[in-house]
Amino acid sequence: MSLRAAIVGLGNISGAHIKGWNEAEGVDVVAGADISEDAVKRFEEQQGKPGFTDWRDMLEAVKPDLVSICTPPFLHPPISIHCLEQGIHVLCEKPMAADIAGAVAMARAAREAKALLMVAYCHRFHGPILKLKELLHDGTLGRPLFFRGCFTGLADMEGNHRGDAAKAGGGALMDNGSHAVDLYQFLLGKIANVSCRAGTFLQHMETDDVAVMIFEGENGCFGEVLVGYSIPPQFTEWRIAGANGVLAMEDYFSGPVRFWSRETKEWTDYECDTSMTRFERQFAHFIECIKEGKEPISNAETALHTQRAIGAAYQAALGKGLPVQQRTTG
Ligand SMILES: NC(=O)c1ccc[n+]([C@@H]2O[C@H](COP(=O)([O-])OP(=O)(O)OC[C@H]3O[C@@H](n4cnc5c(N)ncnc54)[C@H](O)[C@@H]3O)[C@@H](O)[C@H]2O)c1
């Protein structure tokens, strides 16, 4: 029997979820909800399925097996917790929540629930990232020394929930930075400590449009994450330096993953598996987890660690670091 999927939040990213569930084997999209009547109408016209302006009414009416939560982050905890308590599986968009308290509450609900919670850190399923992980784990790079993850691109966020601190919990760092931090965790392990700068340079919004975070992993590797809605995509770059050389992705979206060997002084290109998109893999993984009762690879525990690292970075950004002393003599 097919799994019945419902979508809460019918904006931008909901398109990937609707497509994902429509194309996945053994899942039917049965309903969608949004506070925007226009979004509900569009959903009903395009999908031929009922739309609701209140997500609780939708759950009551259609009783789905799983819910995709595609709302702004401050709504992720209340909707997820409600669904988990009803035994409904949840695929919740990243970041897990707008703050650490919300993410902790979600993690508690997930521990107590019979249903699964997966947080949609889709880049864990990206072909070039999977190749990078393989080359880290087969010893090609050797001991990791320095990680750089730069996710940049020009995006006008005025009026978007990402510019509203209460709804999003932060700007570029919470949004794209959480993907980068989550990828560090996926590839190299947990983060031990962080420093950060986060500022609003070119856009009229409450949250950061440029942020840089430096950190140390529990494994001793140093790291840097740079994000910005006001920095062009020419700055997007992924590199990891290790004892045996450098792993690099010059084209993040299609690869190849390149390795420069300290021994041979040459570059080797590794092609990546692009037979499935990161979204296709993500949805297939969640269905497999539901069917086999497995814990998703992006779960409450991993997403909570990412949320804590981003939260610590914003705290560190308030501190502004140590002042440089002006020399008054000599
Ligand atoms: N995984 C990714 O790569 C990726 C990409 C884009 C967005 N996202 C995440 O997805 C989430 C949504 O982002 P978006 O770009 O789609 O935002 P969006 O603003 O385009 O869409 C959000 C939708 O939620 C609706 N909404 C607000 N309050 C609601 C409520 N109480 N009930 C039902 N619907 C409600 C809004 O009306 C809007 O239609 C964010 O957490 C974002 O970070 C993830």
The ligand as a Tripos MOL2 file, in Angstrom:
@<TRIPOS>MOLECULE
LIG
   44    48     1     0     0
SMALL
NO_CHARGES

@<TRIPOS>ATOM
      1 N1         17.0320   21.9660    1.4240 N.am      1 LIG1
      2 C1         17.2390   23.0540    0.7050 C.2       1 LIG1
      3 O1         18.1730   23.1330   -0.0880 O.2       1 LIG1
      4 C2         16.2970   24.2140    0.8830 C.ar      1 LIG1
      5 C3         16.0780   25.1340   -0.1620 C.ar      1 LIG1
      6 C4         15.1780   26.1690    0.0410 C.ar      1 LIG1
      7 C5         14.5090   26.2940    1.2610 C.ar      1 LIG1
      8 N2         14.7740   25.4030    2.2740 N.ar      1 LIG1
      9 C6         14.1200   25.5560    3.5970 C.3       1 LIG1
     10 O2         12.7270   25.3520    3.4490 O.3       1 LIG1
     11 C7         12.0070   26.2000    4.3360 C.3       1 LIG1
     12 C8         11.0360   27.0590    3.5080 C.3       1 LIG1
     13 O3         11.7970   27.8590    2.6080 O.3       1 LIG1
     14 P1         11.1540   28.4390    1.2620 P.3       1 LIG1
     15 O4         12.2660   29.0240    0.4820 O.co2     1 LIG1
     16 O5         10.2970   27.4050    0.6150 O.co2     1 LIG1
     17 O6         10.2450   29.6070    1.8680 O.3       1 LIG1
     18 P2          8.9780   30.2780    1.2240 P.3       1 LIG1
     19 O7          8.7910   31.5620    1.9540 O.co2     1 LIG1
     20 O8          9.0630   30.2900   -0.2610 O.co2     1 LIG1
     21 O9          7.7820   29.2690    1.6110 O.3       1 LIG1
     22 C9          7.3200   29.1020    2.9260 C.3       1 LIG1
     23 C10         5.8130   28.8690    2.8680 C.3       1 LIG1
     24 O10         5.3430   28.5810    4.1910 O.3       1 LIG1
     25 C11         4.0680   29.1810    4.3000 C.3       1 LIG1
     26 N3          3.6490   29.3120    5.6980 N.ar      1 LIG1
     27 C12         3.9930   30.2710    6.5880 C.ar      1 LIG1
     28 N4          3.3610   30.0410    7.7640 N.ar      1 LIG1
     29 C13         2.5990   28.9230    7.5920 C.ar      1 LIG1
     30 C14         1.7160   28.1990    8.4320 C.ar      1 LIG1
     31 N5          1.4480   28.5610    9.6950 N.pl3     1 LIG1
     32 N6          1.1080   27.0920    7.9120 N.ar      1 LIG1
     33 C15         1.3280   26.7050    6.6430 C.ar      1 LIG1
     34 N7          2.1610   27.3700    5.7940 N.ar      1 LIG1
     35 C16         2.7850   28.4560    6.2710 C.ar      1 LIG1
     36 C17         4.2410   30.5320    3.5960 C.3       1 LIG1
     37 O11         2.9790   31.1180    3.2760 O.3       1 LIG1
     38 C18         5.0340   30.1110    2.3750 C.3       1 LIG1
     39 O12         4.1960   29.7630    1.2870 O.3       1 LIG1
     40 C19        13.0560   27.0060    5.1040 C.3       1 LIG1
     41 O13        13.3180   26.3770    6.3250 O.3       1 LIG1
     42 C20        14.2620   26.9490    4.1830 C.3       1 LIG1
     43 O14        15.5000   27.0820    4.8610 O.3       1 LIG1
     44 C21        15.6280   24.3710    2.0880 C.ar      1 LIG1
@<TRIPOS>BOND
     1     1     2 1
     2     2     3 2
     3     2     4 1
     4     4     5 ar
     5     4    44 ar
     6     5     6 ar
     7     6     7 ar
     8     7     8 ar
     9     8     9 1
    10     8    44 ar
    11     9    10 1
    12     9    42 1
    13    10    11 1
    14    11    12 1
    15    11    40 1
    16    12    13 1
    17    13    14 1
    18    14    15 2
    19    14    16 1
    20    14    17 1
    21    17    18 1
    22    18    19 2
    23    18    20 1
    24    18    21 1
    25    21    22 1
    26    22    23 1
    27    23    24 1
    28    23    38 1
    29    24    25 1
    30    25    26 1
    31    25    36 1
    32    26    27 ar
    33    26    35 ar
    34    27    28 ar
    35    28    29 ar
    36    29    30 ar
    37    29    35 ar
    38    30    31 1
    39    30    32 ar
    40    32    33 ar
    41    33    34 ar
    42    34    35 ar
    43    36    37 1
    44    36    38 1
    45    38    39 1
    46    40    41 1
    47    40    42 1
    48    42    43 1
@<TRIPOS>SUBSTRUCTURE
     1 LIG1         1 GROUP 0 **** ****
